[in-house]
């Protein structure tokens, strides 16, 4: 028990806040008398609230006297109740001579009563100070949260708009402090409370540094990732990568698709091979739209004359849409525009080569005119019109946000057939159209008749063959077999391709790790019921895509009856069929990483991209929760709660 005197005001305040020690025990120690043992009674705490009990001494003390009457005197029981402890329980039940009553005294100014008043006064004073401090603390916390909320609002807005944060010069004399500080100042000008908070902020707690901005972005990005991870859970998924990095449980990957860069698509050295080494069922499906685009680019690179054609095309129609290597169908637009305006452009270039203001412009116009009027250029112009025209429908279809993989495969196959037909049967018709164009364009073709073999074999056939080979090499036979089997689950045209045997082969060959042996055996019988039920269901028979079928099974609660079929459909749907979702994400990178913040750090860039791309998720977060997350790593600086 306490044996030292207490003089310190703060120590007394601490004791007062704790209050007297009054333990309620199941059994208290007996007094020293063996014949008539007596025990402390916990009911005495209610009768005499100033009592404090010490289990180690089996004695009581007077809490107020201990604090305020700690100098020994001859007054009855004062020493016992402040230093030694009182334990003569027999005297407690001694009527008017009760030891506790005697200690208190009848005189209002007794030592005990004086100590009691001092105790109450100090307790009230302490409570008043504490309340005052609490009020001040609450006010400061409110100000801190408002300050941080304002910074968070600015970070959110700039991220959602893909804007740069910082300026080149953020000094006090700068005319442009950058988007973050300027927007912060604008918000303050509309709200006096915000303005006061910003002005009164401590220099080391202004929440405007790049470090604070990164922390806020990181909190948002982590929350977005958590939402996505929670949504995916332990289900299978595919990865769509465009030369960027992220972390996944690799054993759950069931599909992978990349942008066609050499470091991504190599069979042995690329990421595809590395993932397949760890997870053999992560089937590689190259981005469908990129496949087609890369095939066209490959044609331009492999056939020298075609490669030169595109360089000349860029020079000749510089005033029209410039063909970009990764813009779908832009080459077709350029080719068709030139064909429509061929005579007009010829006349303009012919005039410029004689009348341009300087020799450089006249020389460029002269060279452009000669190339435009050459038979080789006109020939390749028509070749590319045919090839790009055939593939344009597929390009346009694959730009949709989500392309059904079965439809995508069908489109690719039809496109290959049309290109092959052009090679096998299209030459005579093509040559006829060429002759007609030359005649209407005042272009003599007699000089070129003797080299027909060169144009037919070295350019026409070579261009088509290169593209066919490119398409074939980029559509892996194993994946094509996989996709062919998946068509057996296609609900199109009343499930006409439904085939139980092929579906079982699909599971055993391509998804053996996703079904136990017992489930594979049960699947056969589940499919038989599925064929008679779902395939004949009046509502589900109207469905035309796998994604619609998946939703239909959920909405009709057929999912409960056919869980294995549902699992297989979901596995198929994880295969990447379109590149545009990933392509849009990395187009966003060009927006976020502009010239104004081209030196943006990798982590900052990734967090900004997450905010920009997943705005629909990020904007739903409660800003108070963001503040609380921030305080967990920054509460050592300023109090937020």
Helices and strands as residue ranges (DSSP letters): H 9-18, H 44-47, E 51-54, E 59-62, H 63-68, H 78-79, I 80-84, G 89-93, G 95-97, H 99-104, H 111-161, H 179-189, H 192-200, G 203-205, H 210-232, E 237-241, G 250-252, E 253-258, H 262-265, H 271-278, E 283-284, H 288-302, H 304-316, H 330-340, H 342-355, H 359-373, H 375-397, H 405-425, H 427-440, G 446-451, H 452-453, I 454-461, H 462-474, H 477-486, G 487-489, H 492-495, H 500-510, G 512-514, H 517-533, G 534-536, G 540-542, H 546-555, H 563-573, H 580-592, G 595-597, H 602-613, H 615-618, H 623-634
